[in-house]
Amino acid sequence: MADRARRGEQVSATRVALLDAAERLFAERGVHAVANRQISEAAGQGNNAAVSYHFGTKVDLVRAIARRHAERVEVGRVRMLDAIGESADLRDWVACAVRPVTEHLEALGAPSWYARFIAQVSADPALRAVTVEEFAAGSPSMRRLQEGLEGCLPDLPAEVHAERAAMTRHLIAQMSAERERALADNAPTARASWQGTANGLIDAIVALWRAPFTREG
C-alpha cells in the first residue's frame, strides 16, 4: 500500500514537472519549436518518451496546461460573478472577464509563463480551438458572463457582440503577455501592478463595447 502511494506521488510530481517545463518552453519559444525531448530534459527526466507516456500528443499536453489554469481562473470568476449579482453596470461584467485572469497571474508570482503560453497558443488556429474548448467546457461562469454582457448591451447585434468578445479575449491575452514578459525581463511596465493592468484593460474594454458600430449592406 505504501509503495503504491509513493508511486502515485512520483507520477504526480513527474506530471507537474513536465507541465511546468512545457509551459515555460512553449511560452518562450512557441509550441511547434519545442520537441518532447527538450521538455523531458528541462523537467529533469532521463526518459525522452516521458511526455508521450504521461500526456499522449502535444495537443493533449497543451490541453492539460490550459486546464490547470482554467480551473483556478474559474474559481475567481465565479466568486466575482456571485458578488455582482444582477448588476446592470457594464463595467462590473467586464471586470469579471479581466480580473480573474490578472489576479491569477499575480498569484503565480514572477517569473510566470501562463500569459505568454496563451498568447503563443492563440496564434495557432488548431491549438486556440483546444484552449477555447477547455475554458468553455469547464466554465459554467462563461455563459453567465456572456448573458450579463448581453443584458447591458441589448441593442448590440449578435455578430457585433461575438466580434467584440473576440477583441476582448485578444486584449486580455496580449496585454497580459506583454506585462508578464516585461516582468520576466526586468523591463519597465506601463502599470505598476497587475491590479493597475486590470484597471487599464477594463477602461479600454468598456469603451470598446460601448463604441458605435457600422451596419453593413
C-alpha positions in Angstrom: 0.0 0.0 0.0 2.8 2.4 0.9 4.7 1.5 -2.3 1.6 2.3 -4.3 1.1 5.6 -2.6 4.8 6.5 -3.2 4.4 5.5 -6.8 1.4 7.7 -7.1 3.2 10.7 -5.6 6.2 10.1 -8.0 3.9 10.0 -11.0 2.1 13.2 -9.9 5.4 15.0 -9.3 6.7 13.9 -12.8 3.5 15.2 -14.4 3.8 18.6 -12.6 7.5 18.9 -13.6 6.6 18.2 -17.3 3.7 20.6 -17.3 5.9 23.3 -15.7 8.7 22.7 -18.2 6.4 22.6 -21.2 4.6 25.8 -20.2 7.8 27.7 -19.9 9.4 26.4 -23.1 6.1 26.9 -25.1 5.8 30.5 -23.8 9.4 31.4 -24.6 9.9 29.6 -27.9 6.5 28.7 -29.3 4.7 25.3 -29.2 6.0 24.0 -32.5 9.6 24.9 -31.9 9.8 22.7 -28.8 10.4 18.9 -29.0 9.2 16.4 -26.4 12.8 15.6 -25.8 13.5 19.2 -24.8 10.6 19.2 -22.4 11.8 15.9 -20.8 15.3 17.3 -20.3 14.0 20.6 -18.9 11.9 18.6 -16.4 14.8 16.5 -15.3 13.5 13.3 -16.9 16.0 10.9 -18.4 13.3 9.2 -20.5 12.7 11.1 -23.7 9.3 9.5 -24.1 8.1 10.9 -20.7 5.8 13.4 -22.3 4.2 10.9 -24.6 3.8 8.4 -21.7 2.1 10.9 -19.4 0.1 13.0 -21.8 0.0 11.5 -25.2 0.2 14.0 -28.1 1.4 17.6 -27.9 -2.1 18.7 -28.3 -3.0 16.7 -25.2 -0.2 18.4 -23.3 -1.4 21.9 -24.4 -4.9 20.9 -23.2 -3.5 19.8 -19.8 -1.6 23.1 -19.3 -4.7 25.1 -20.2 -6.9 23.0 -17.9 -4.9 23.5 -14.8 -5.0 27.3 -15.2 -8.6 27.4 -16.3 -9.8 25.7 -13.1 -8.1 28.3 -11.0 -9.4 31.2 -13.1 -12.9 29.8 -12.9 -12.9 29.9 -9.1 -12.1 33.6 -9.2 -14.7 34.4 -11.9 -17.5 32.5 -10.1 -16.6 34.5 -6.9 -16.8 37.8 -8.8 -20.0 36.9 -10.6 -21.7 36.0 -7.3 -20.6 39.3 -5.9 -22.1 41.5 -8.7 -25.3 39.5 -8.8 -27.7 41.1 -11.4 -25.7 44.3 -11.9 -26.7 46.5 -14.8 -23.3 48.2 -14.9 -21.2 47.1 -17.9 -18.0 47.8 -16.1 -18.9 45.1 -13.4 -19.3 42.5 -16.2 -16.1 43.5 -18.0 -14.2 43.3 -14.7 -15.4 39.7 -14.4 -13.7 38.9 -17.7 -10.4 40.7 -16.7 -9.7 40.4 -13.0 -9.9 36.6 -12.6 -7.0 36.4 -15.2 -4.9 39.2 -13.8 -5.4 38.0 -10.2 -4.3 34.5 -11.2 -1.2 35.9 -12.9 -0.4 37.9 -9.8 -0.8 34.8 -7.6 1.6 32.9 -9.8 4.4 35.4 -9.0 7.3 36.3 -11.2 8.5 34.9 -13.4 5.4 33.3 -14.8 4.7 31.9 -18.2 1.0 31.4 -18.4 0.1 34.6 -20.3 2.8 34.1 -22.8 1.8 30.5 -23.3 -1.8 31.6 -24.0 -0.5 34.2 -26.4 1.6 31.6 -28.3 -1.3 29.1 -28.5 -3.8 31.8 -29.6 -1.7 32.3 -32.7 -2.3 28.7 -33.9 -5.9 28.0 -35.0 -5.9 24.4 -34.0 -4.4 24.9 -30.6 -6.5 28.0 -30.0 -9.6 25.8 -30.5 -8.3 23.4 -27.9 -7.8 26.1 -25.3 -11.1 27.8 -26.0 -12.8 24.4 -25.7 -11.0 23.7 -22.5 -12.0 27.1 -20.9 -15.6 26.8 -22.1 -16.1 23.2 -21.2 -15.0 23.6 -17.6 -16.5 27.1 -17.2 -20.2 27.5 -16.3 -19.4 31.1 -15.5 -18.6 32.0 -19.1 -22.3 31.6 -20.0 -23.3 33.8 -17.1 -20.7 36.4 -18.2 -22.0 36.4 -21.8 -25.6 36.8 -20.6 -24.5 39.7 -18.4 -22.8 41.5 -21.2 -25.8 40.9 -23.5 -28.1 42.3 -20.8 -26.1 45.5 -20.6 -26.0 46.0 -24.4 -29.4 44.7 -25.6 -29.2 46.7 -28.9 -25.8 45.3 -30.0 -26.3 42.8 -32.9 -25.2 39.2 -32.2 -22.4 39.3 -34.8 -21.0 42.5 -33.3 -21.2 41.1 -29.8 -19.3 38.0 -31.0 -16.7 40.2 -32.7 -16.2 42.3 -29.6 -16.0 39.3 -27.3 -13.1 38.1 -29.5 -11.5 41.5 -29.3 -11.8 41.3 -25.5 -10.1 38.0 -25.3 -7.3 39.2 -27.5 -6.7 42.3 -25.5 -6.6 40.4 -22.2 -4.3 37.8 -23.6 -1.9 40.1 -25.4 -1.6 42.8 -22.8 -1.2 40.2 -20.0 1.6 38.5 -22.0 3.3 41.9 -22.6 3.4 42.7 -18.9 4.4 39.1 -18.0 7.3 39.3 -20.5 8.4 42.7 -19.2 8.4 41.4 -15.6 10.5 38.4 -16.6 13.0 40.6 -18.4 13.1 43.2 -15.6 11.9 45.8 -18.1 9.7 48.8 -17.5 5.9 48.2 -17.4 3.1 50.5 -18.3 1.4 49.9 -14.9 3.0 49.3 -11.5 0.9 46.3 -10.6 -1.4 43.6 -12.0 -4.3 45.5 -10.4 -3.3 48.6 -12.4 -3.1 46.5 -15.5 -6.6 45.2 -14.9 -7.9 48.8 -14.4 -6.4 49.8 -17.7 -7.8 46.8 -19.5 -11.3 47.4 -18.0 -11.2 51.0 -19.1 -10.3 50.1 -22.7 -12.7 47.2 -23.0 -15.7 49.1 -21.6 -15.0 51.7 -24.2 -14.7 49.0 -26.9 -18.1 47.5 -26.0 -19.8 51.0 -26.0 -18.2 52.1 -29.3 -20.6 52.8 -32.2 -20.8 50.1 -34.9 -21.3 50.3 -38.6 -24.0 48.2 -40.2 -23.0 46.5 -43.4 -25.1 46.3 -46.5 
